[in-house]
Amino acid sequence: MGRVTTEYTGAGDPRRSLELLWGVQDEPDRLRRGPRPKLTAAQIVGRALEIADADGLDAVSIRRIADDLGVSPMSIYTYVPGKAELLDAMLDRTVGEIVPPGDEPPGWRERVTHVARENWRIYHRHPWLLQVATARPPLGPHLLDKYENELRTVEGLGLTDIEMDSAIALINGLAESAARTSVNRAQAERRSGLTDEQWWEATAPFLEKHADPARYPLGTRVGTAASEAYGSAVGPEQSFEFGLARILDGIEVLIASRRT
């Protein structure tokens, strides 16, 4: 992998991005004549996703997509306004893979837990998502479905609309943060060629000689216990599950306070 950059959704033309997200430009034009189009916007977005999953988001370009599909770069612009709008469509298509909780889980805690774990999984399935800043989210059908389904998990609990939105944002933020640590740990192993165990074996002799446990009593005690439990310097899965449980506890306290 080469350089890793942050991309931003909502960086393109808002109208053209929405047209792409909602498939407006793919509606048939009964008055148009000539040969039928060779491609669809959906095919282009699909190929962009395959490239991002295989080689990272930085590998996605209009030229790369065109080469892979056997067409000229200019022909891609017939279906996709540009890379910024393409990124919006990629993200919307990806979140469409998230499985909604539905009505099967028995309680709100179980439904919210399902939401959190689905978000955790989507980042591991598509690590390039962690490079995408979504302060201006692409308002496509899949993203709106995701938001609607997530809000349903906390509907009717006595929370205000703002609290419902904040609770979902908190859950999604936890999933993203913990997944980032988890993905970074895996990438560090691939790039360095060292497993976490090998890295610890390389650093331990120096620390034992120069890092006095009396100076760092808490760090030594807690760090040793944590590293033994995780088998690593960090434990993103543990942090995710611990954080999720504490967030749910806090929401439960808030709900209970409304009933007194």
Residue frames relative to the residue before (quaternion, step in Angstrom):
aa qw qx qy qz dx dy dz
M 1.0000 0.0000 0.0000 0.0000 0.00 0.00 0.00
G 0.3806 -0.7218 0.5306 0.2292 3.54 -1.11 0.69
R 0.8123 -0.1749 0.1638 0.5317 3.51 -1.05 -0.81
V 0.2593 -0.7419 0.5980 0.1573 3.54 -1.22 0.56
T 0.0364 -0.8122 0.5817 -0.0242 3.56 -0.61 1.13
T 0.4421 -0.6489 0.5424 0.2986 3.51 -1.33 0.28
E 0.1667 -0.7636 0.6181 0.0846 3.54 -0.92 0.97
Y 0.2743 -0.7772 0.5528 0.1231 3.55 -1.19 0.62
T 0.3395 -0.7090 0.5733 0.2312 3.55 -0.84 0.93
G 0.7546 0.3643 -0.2749 0.4715 3.56 -1.18 0.47
A 0.4861 0.6880 -0.4202 0.3373 3.59 1.24 0.30
G 0.6569 0.5170 -0.3107 0.4524 3.58 1.23 -0.23
D 0.7300 -0.3463 0.3166 0.4969 3.54 -1.27 -0.48
P 0.4372 -0.7336 0.4421 0.2743 3.65 -0.47 1.11
R 0.6747 0.4955 -0.3127 0.4488 3.59 0.86 -0.87
R 0.7026 0.4602 -0.2801 0.4649 3.57 0.83 -0.94
S 0.6005 0.5461 -0.3558 0.4633 3.56 1.12 -0.60
L 0.6665 0.4955 -0.3004 0.4691 3.58 0.92 -0.88
E 0.6161 0.5389 -0.3443 0.4599 3.58 1.03 -0.72
L 0.6604 0.4960 -0.2996 0.4777 3.56 1.01 -0.84
L 0.6641 0.5258 -0.3025 0.4370 3.56 0.92 -0.95
W 0.7734 0.3510 -0.1707 0.4995 3.56 0.96 -0.87
G 0.5062 -0.7050 0.3898 0.3078 3.57 1.30 0.22
V 0.2901 0.7868 -0.5038 0.2074 3.57 1.16 0.44
Q 0.6854 0.4957 -0.2974 0.4428 3.57 0.97 -0.85
D 0.6503 0.5136 -0.3224 0.4576 3.58 1.26 -0.23
E 0.4346 0.6911 -0.4742 0.3296 3.57 1.27 0.01
P 0.5159 -0.6690 0.4261 0.3236 3.63 -0.86 0.86
D 0.2469 -0.7400 0.6110 0.1343 3.51 -1.07 0.85
R 0.2946 -0.8095 0.4826 0.1581 3.55 -0.16 1.27
L 0.6789 0.4970 -0.2938 0.4536 3.55 1.21 -0.47
R 0.5608 0.6216 -0.3944 0.3789 3.59 1.24 -0.31
R 0.1620 -0.7797 0.5993 0.0811 3.54 -1.02 0.85
G 0.5560 0.5964 -0.4506 0.3635 3.53 -1.28 0.20
P 0.7362 -0.4149 0.2892 0.4498 3.59 -1.32 -0.03
R 0.5450 -0.6099 0.4621 0.3429 3.54 -1.16 0.61
P 0.5887 -0.5880 0.4125 0.3709 3.61 -1.05 0.68
K 0.4598 -0.6927 0.4901 0.2619 3.57 -1.07 0.78
L 0.7914 0.2385 -0.0937 0.5551 3.55 1.14 -0.69
T 0.2378 -0.7031 0.6308 0.2263 3.50 -1.40 -0.06
A 0.6336 -0.5136 0.4019 0.4162 3.55 -1.23 0.35
A 0.6220 0.5598 -0.3425 0.4272 3.58 1.03 -0.78
Q 0.6417 0.5152 -0.3252 0.4659 3.61 1.00 -0.77
I 0.6547 0.5115 -0.3120 0.4608 3.57 0.97 -0.83
V 0.6508 0.4953 -0.3133 0.4828 3.58 0.94 -0.86
G 0.6433 0.5344 -0.3202 0.4451 3.57 0.98 -0.82
R 0.6672 0.4816 -0.3059 0.4789 3.58 0.95 -0.81
A 0.6137 0.5408 -0.3452 0.4602 3.60 1.03 -0.73
L 0.6472 0.5140 -0.3156 0.4661 3.59 1.00 -0.78
E 0.6393 0.5225 -0.3277 0.4593 3.58 0.98 -0.80
I 0.6453 0.5105 -0.3168 0.4718 3.58 0.99 -0.81
A 0.6689 0.5059 -0.3023 0.4531 3.58 0.88 -0.96
D 0.6650 0.5027 -0.3073 0.4589 3.59 0.94 -0.84
A 0.7198 0.4535 -0.2489 0.4630 3.57 0.99 -0.84
D 0.8472 0.1774 -0.0224 0.5003 3.57 0.81 -1.04
G 0.6144 -0.5591 0.3546 0.4291 3.60 1.21 0.02
L 0.6561 -0.5503 0.3598 0.3706 3.52 -1.23 0.52
D 0.6287 0.5584 -0.3419 0.4195 3.59 1.05 -0.69
A 0.6269 0.5449 -0.3402 0.4409 3.59 1.20 -0.39
V 0.5777 0.5984 -0.3761 0.4084 3.58 1.23 -0.30
S 0.1931 0.7481 -0.6154 0.1559 3.56 -0.77 1.08
I 0.6314 -0.5281 0.4017 0.4013 3.54 -1.22 0.44
R 0.6544 0.5126 -0.3199 0.4546 3.60 0.95 -0.80
R 0.6480 0.5113 -0.3252 0.4614 3.59 0.92 -0.85
I 0.6523 0.5085 -0.3133 0.4666 3.57 0.92 -0.87
A 0.6593 0.5136 -0.3078 0.4547 3.56 0.92 -0.92
D 0.6462 0.5155 -0.3199 0.4629 3.58 0.93 -0.88
D 0.6767 0.5030 -0.2968 0.4483 3.57 0.90 -0.91
L 0.7337 0.4086 -0.2261 0.4935 3.57 1.06 -0.75
G 0.4646 -0.7214 0.4152 0.3023 3.58 1.31 0.00
V 0.5847 0.5317 -0.3952 0.4683 3.55 1.05 0.79
S 0.5927 -0.5530 0.4294 0.3982 3.58 -1.26 0.09
P 0.6160 -0.5544 0.3964 0.3951 3.61 -1.10 0.54
M 0.6412 0.5401 -0.3382 0.4276 3.58 0.95 -0.80
S 0.6289 0.5439 -0.3503 0.4312 3.59 1.04 -0.65
I 0.5711 0.5877 -0.3844 0.4250 3.61 1.15 -0.54
Y 0.6594 0.5283 -0.3091 0.4366 3.56 1.02 -0.83
T 0.5020 0.6263 -0.4316 0.4117 3.58 1.24 -0.11
Y 0.7704 0.3452 -0.1504 0.5145 3.55 1.14 -0.74
V 0.7839 0.2041 -0.0813 0.5807 3.57 1.11 -0.74
P 0.4718 -0.7100 0.4350 0.2898 3.65 -0.61 1.05
G 0.7609 -0.2560 0.2109 0.5576 3.60 0.94 -0.85
K 0.7257 -0.4431 0.2899 0.4393 3.55 -1.28 0.07
A 0.6167 0.5580 -0.3628 0.4203 3.60 1.01 -0.70
E 0.6867 0.4564 -0.2776 0.4930 3.57 0.92 -0.89
L 0.5966 0.5629 -0.3496 0.4527 3.57 1.12 -0.68
L 0.6339 0.5323 -0.3317 0.4525 3.59 0.97 -0.82
D 0.6167 0.5393 -0.3441 0.4588 3.58 0.99 -0.80
A 0.6846 0.4843 -0.2806 0.4669 3.57 0.91 -0.95
M 0.6160 0.5484 -0.3445 0.4485 3.59 1.04 -0.72
L 0.6809 0.4822 -0.2981 0.4637 3.55 0.85 -0.94
D 0.6589 0.5088 -0.3231 0.4502 3.58 0.89 -0.88
R 0.6445 0.5115 -0.3260 0.4655 3.59 0.93 -0.84
T 0.6649 0.5300 -0.3094 0.4258 3.58 0.91 -0.88
V 0.6945 0.4583 -0.3018 0.4654 3.60 0.82 -0.89
G 0.5222 0.6233 -0.4130 0.4101 3.57 1.25 -0.17
E 0.5893 0.5773 -0.3625 0.4336 3.60 1.26 -0.27
I 0.5449 0.6359 -0.3982 0.3743 3.57 1.21 -0.41
V 0.3403 -0.7475 0.5428 0.1756 3.54 -0.84 1.04
P 0.3591 -0.7428 0.5167 0.2285 3.63 -0.62 1.04
P 0.5855 -0.6146 0.3942 0.3522 3.60 -1.10 0.57
G 0.2677 -0.7753 0.5325 0.2090 3.57 1.05 -0.61
D 0.6494 -0.5240 0.3862 0.3932 3.57 -1.20 -0.49
E 0.4612 0.7342 -0.4148 0.2761 3.56 1.30 -0.06
P 0.6413 0.4957 -0.3688 0.4550 3.69 0.81 -0.78
P 0.5201 -0.7086 0.3891 0.2756 3.59 -0.87 0.93
G 0.8255 0.1383 -0.0485 0.5450 3.62 1.03 -0.62
W 0.6809 -0.5040 0.3345 0.4128 3.54 -1.28 0.31
R 0.6112 0.5507 -0.3674 0.4338 3.62 1.01 -0.67
E 0.6615 0.4973 -0.3044 0.4716 3.57 0.96 -0.84
R 0.6561 0.5081 -0.3182 0.4583 3.59 1.00 -0.78
V 0.6618 0.4864 -0.3066 0.4810 3.58 0.95 -0.83
T 0.6099 0.5430 -0.3430 0.4642 3.58 1.05 -0.73
H 0.6218 0.5330 -0.3312 0.4685 3.57 1.00 -0.80
V 0.6448 0.5196 -0.3164 0.4628 3.58 0.93 -0.90
A 0.6728 0.5077 -0.3012 0.4460 3.57 0.84 -0.98
R 0.7060 0.4622 -0.2760 0.4600 3.58 0.86 -0.93
E 0.6010 0.5335 -0.3621 0.4723 3.60 1.11 -0.51
N 0.6424 0.4998 -0.3205 0.4845 3.59 1.03 -0.75
W 0.6117 0.5420 -0.3338 0.4697 3.59 1.01 -0.81
R 0.6994 0.4846 -0.2761 0.4469 3.59 0.86 -0.98
I 0.6505 0.5303 -0.3460 0.4195 3.61 0.91 -0.79
Y 0.6347 0.5191 -0.3352 0.4641 3.61 1.07 -0.63
H 0.6641 0.4762 -0.3103 0.4857 3.59 1.05 -0.63
R 0.6395 0.5175 -0.3218 0.4687 3.58 1.11 -0.65
H 0.7871 0.1145 -0.0330 0.6052 3.57 1.10 -0.77
P 0.1569 -0.8482 0.4960 0.0997 3.64 0.39 1.17
W 0.5655 0.6158 -0.3880 0.3880 3.60 1.11 -0.53
L 0.5164 0.6417 -0.4182 0.3830 3.59 1.20 -0.36
L 0.6213 0.5631 -0.3381 0.4273 3.58 1.13 -0.60
Q 0.6262 0.5123 -0.3375 0.4811 3.59 1.29 -0.15
V 0.6495 0.5431 -0.3026 0.4377 3.57 1.25 -0.22
A 0.2182 -0.7599 0.6029 0.1069 3.56 -0.74 1.12
T 0.1321 -0.8420 0.5230 0.0119 3.57 -0.69 1.11
A 0.1449 0.8019 -0.5625 0.1401 3.59 0.93 0.84
R 0.7248 0.2191 -0.1655 0.6319 3.56 1.26 -0.54
P 0.1765 -0.8418 0.4992 0.1047 3.59 0.24 1.24
P 0.4764 -0.6432 0.5097 0.3155 3.57 -1.10 0.65
L 0.2619 -0.8201 0.4938 0.1223 3.57 -0.39 1.23
G 0.1872 0.7932 -0.5440 0.1994 3.51 0.61 1.23
P 0.7206 -0.4681 0.2902 0.4212 3.59 -1.25 0.22
H 0.6739 0.4968 -0.3173 0.4453 3.61 0.94 -0.77
L 0.6598 0.4937 -0.3165 0.4699 3.58 0.97 -0.79
L 0.6510 0.4950 -0.3210 0.4776 3.59 1.01 -0.73
D 0.6042 0.5351 -0.3484 0.4767 3.59 1.10 -0.66
K 0.6406 0.5371 -0.3153 0.4492 3.56 0.95 -0.92
Y 0.6749 0.4921 -0.2890 0.4678 3.57 0.85 -0.97
E 0.6491 0.5198 -0.3125 0.4592 3.58 0.94 -0.89
N 0.6821 0.4905 -0.2871 0.4602 3.58 0.89 -0.94
E 0.6492 0.5127 -0.3188 0.4626 3.56 1.03 -0.76
L 0.6550 0.5112 -0.3185 0.4564 3.59 0.95 -0.82
R 0.6033 0.5748 -0.3591 0.4203 3.59 1.05 -0.65
T 0.6153 0.5702 -0.3571 0.4108 3.60 1.11 -0.57
V 0.7669 0.2968 -0.1784 0.5403 3.61 1.17 -0.45
E 0.4108 0.7019 -0.4740 0.3376 3.57 1.25 0.32
G 0.8260 0.2596 -0.1859 0.4646 3.55 -1.09 0.75
L 0.5397 0.6371 -0.3975 0.3806 3.59 1.21 0.31
G 0.6052 -0.5645 0.3587 0.4317 3.57 1.27 -0.10
L 0.5072 0.6347 -0.4282 0.3956 3.57 1.28 0.12
T 0.4906 -0.6177 0.5140 0.3370 3.55 -1.18 0.51
D 0.6716 -0.4867 0.3536 0.4325 3.57 -1.23 0.27
I 0.6515 0.5047 -0.3196 0.4676 3.59 0.97 -0.81
E 0.6513 0.5027 -0.3169 0.4719 3.60 0.98 -0.76
M 0.6133 0.5346 -0.3495 0.4647 3.59 1.04 -0.68
D 0.6645 0.4956 -0.2965 0.4742 3.57 0.92 -0.93
S 0.6713 0.5042 -0.2949 0.4561 3.58 0.95 -0.90
A 0.6302 0.5377 -0.3345 0.4493 3.59 1.01 -0.77
I 0.6698 0.4831 -0.2946 0.4808 3.57 0.93 -0.87
A 0.6349 0.5197 -0.3312 0.4660 3.59 1.00 -0.78
L 0.6415 0.5272 -0.3195 0.4566 3.58 1.02 -0.78
I 0.6538 0.5057 -0.3031 0.4743 3.58 0.97 -0.87
N 0.6804 0.4832 -0.2921 0.4672 3.58 0.87 -0.93
G 0.6379 0.5334 -0.3258 0.4499 3.58 1.05 -0.75
L 0.6249 0.5263 -0.3299 0.4729 3.57 1.05 -0.78
A 0.6639 0.5101 -0.3103 0.4503 3.59 0.85 -0.96
E 0.6703 0.4969 -0.3035 0.4600 3.58 0.92 -0.88
S 0.6743 0.5087 -0.3006 0.4429 3.59 0.86 -0.95
A 0.6948 0.4628 -0.2794 0.4743 3.58 0.85 -0.95
A 0.6411 0.5167 -0.3268 0.4640 3.58 1.01 -0.78
R 0.6089 0.5547 -0.3571 0.4404 3.59 1.04 -0.72
T 0.6573 0.4955 -0.3064 0.4781 3.58 0.94 -0.85
S 0.6545 0.5196 -0.3079 0.4548 3.57 0.96 -0.86
V 0.6787 0.4752 -0.2857 0.4817 3.58 0.90 -0.93
N 0.6403 0.5249 -0.3283 0.4547 3.59 0.96 -0.81
R 0.6279 0.5366 -0.3375 0.4516 3.58 1.01 -0.76
A 0.6704 0.4870 -0.2970 0.4745 3.58 0.94 -0.87
Q 0.6649 0.4991 -0.3058 0.4640 3.57 0.99 -0.80
A 0.6132 0.5497 -0.3488 0.4474 3.59 1.05 -0.70
E 0.6418 0.5197 -0.3221 0.4629 3.57 1.01 -0.78
R 0.6711 0.4919 -0.3041 0.4639 3.59 0.94 -0.87
R 0.7094 0.4727 -0.2749 0.4446 3.58 0.88 -0.89
S 0.7244 0.4318 -0.2461 0.4778 3.58 0.98 -0.82
G 0.3675 -0.7305 0.4916 0.2994 3.56 1.12 -0.62
L 0.6394 0.4938 -0.3196 0.4951 3.56 1.31 0.17
T 0.3846 -0.6710 0.5734 0.2703 3.57 -1.01 0.74
D 0.6651 -0.4811 0.3684 0.4364 3.58 -1.25 0.25
E 0.6359 0.5361 -0.3270 0.4486 3.56 0.99 -0.80
Q 0.6617 0.4949 -0.3010 0.4760 3.58 0.97 -0.86
W 0.6334 0.5306 -0.3311 0.4557 3.58 1.03 -0.79
W 0.6526 0.5031 -0.3125 0.4726 3.59 0.98 -0.84
E 0.6445 0.5249 -0.3229 0.4527 3.58 0.95 -0.81
A 0.6670 0.4989 -0.2977 0.4665 3.57 1.10 -0.69
T 0.7369 0.4231 -0.2339 0.4725 3.60 1.02 -0.75
A 0.5637 0.6619 -0.3789 0.3172 3.59 1.06 -0.69
P 0.6657 0.5105 -0.3452 0.4207 3.68 0.76 -0.84
F 0.6512 0.5085 -0.3221 0.4621 3.59 0.98 -0.80
L 0.6805 0.4925 -0.2979 0.4535 3.58 0.85 -0.93
E 0.6331 0.5341 -0.3350 0.4491 3.57 0.99 -0.77
K 0.6944 0.4729 -0.2704 0.4701 3.56 1.10 -0.68
H 0.8232 0.2938 -0.1136 0.4724 3.59 0.87 -0.93
A 0.6979 0.4283 -0.2838 0.4989 3.64 1.12 -0.45
D 0.2500 -0.8035 0.5279 0.1149 3.57 -0.19 1.33
P 0.4301 -0.7157 0.4831 0.2635 3.66 -0.60 1.06
A 0.6008 0.5684 -0.3674 0.4254 3.61 1.12 -0.58
R 0.6546 0.4995 -0.3128 0.4735 3.59 1.14 -0.55
Y 0.7826 0.2046 -0.0960 0.5801 3.56 1.13 -0.67
P 0.0015 -0.8581 0.5133 0.0126 3.62 0.68 1.02
L 0.6908 0.4633 -0.2904 0.4731 3.58 0.90 -0.86
G 0.6565 0.5185 -0.3089 0.4525 3.54 0.94 -0.91
T 0.6469 0.5187 -0.3161 0.4610 3.56 1.02 -0.81
R 0.7012 0.4774 -0.2781 0.4507 3.55 0.83 -1.01
V 0.7315 0.4229 -0.2417 0.4772 3.56 0.74 -1.09
G 0.6536 0.5271 -0.3179 0.4404 3.57 0.95 -0.86
T 0.6434 0.5150 -0.3226 0.4657 3.57 1.02 -0.79
A 0.6608 0.5048 -0.3060 0.4636 3.57 0.92 -0.91
A 0.6741 0.5014 -0.2960 0.4544 3.58 0.95 -0.90
S 0.6820 0.4882 -0.3021 0.4531 3.57 0.86 -0.92
E 0.6312 0.5168 -0.3337 0.4723 3.58 1.08 -0.67
A 0.6669 0.4981 -0.2993 0.4663 3.57 1.03 -0.79
Y 0.7451 0.4144 -0.2178 0.4751 3.58 0.95 -0.93
G 0.2838 -0.7339 0.5497 0.2806 3.55 1.06 -0.77
S 0.7202 0.3242 -0.1833 0.5853 3.53 1.28 0.46
A 0.6277 -0.5258 0.4071 0.4047 3.54 -1.31 0.15
V 0.7818 0.1825 -0.0928 0.5890 3.56 1.16 -0.57
G 0.1829 -0.7730 0.5968 0.1135 3.55 -1.24 0.47
P 0.1232 -0.8509 0.5051 0.0757 3.60 0.40 1.17
E 0.6260 0.5320 -0.3519 0.4486 3.60 1.02 -0.67
Q 0.6519 0.5023 -0.3002 0.4822 3.56 0.99 -0.88
S 0.6587 0.5092 -0.3099 0.4591 3.59 0.91 -0.90
F 0.6407 0.5306 -0.3193 0.4540 3.56 1.02 -0.84
E 0.7062 0.4577 -0.2720 0.4667 3.58 0.78 -1.00
F 0.6391 0.5186 -0.3221 0.4678 3.58 1.02 -0.79
G 0.6795 0.4934 -0.2864 0.4613 3.57 0.88 -0.98
L 0.6336 0.5371 -0.3281 0.4499 3.55 1.00 -0.82
A 0.6651 0.5057 -0.3046 0.4573 3.58 0.89 -0.92
R 0.6738 0.4884 -0.3038 0.4639 3.59 0.97 -0.82
I 0.6205 0.5225 -0.3473 0.4705 3.60 1.03 -0.69
L 0.6578 0.5051 -0.3082 0.4660 3.57 0.93 -0.88
D 0.6177 0.5344 -0.3399 0.4662 3.59 1.06 -0.77
G 0.6706 0.5083 -0.2989 0.4501 3.56 0.93 -0.90
I 0.6413 0.5070 -0.3214 0.4778 3.58 0.99 -0.80
E 0.6401 0.5373 -0.3232 0.4441 3.56 1.03 -0.82
V 0.6280 0.5201 -0.3275 0.4774 3.57 1.05 -0.78
L 0.6449 0.5236 -0.3160 0.4583 3.57 0.97 -0.85
I 0.6449 0.5177 -0.3102 0.4688 3.56 0.97 -0.90
A 0.6685 0.5119 -0.2987 0.4492 3.57 0.91 -0.94
S 0.6341 0.5519 -0.3325 0.4276 3.57 1.05 -0.75
R 0.6466 0.5260 -0.3204 0.4500 3.57 1.15 -0.53
R 0.6737 0.5038 -0.2806 0.4622 3.56 1.27 -0.39
T 0.6352 0.5245 -0.3331 0.4589 3.58 1.26 -0.11
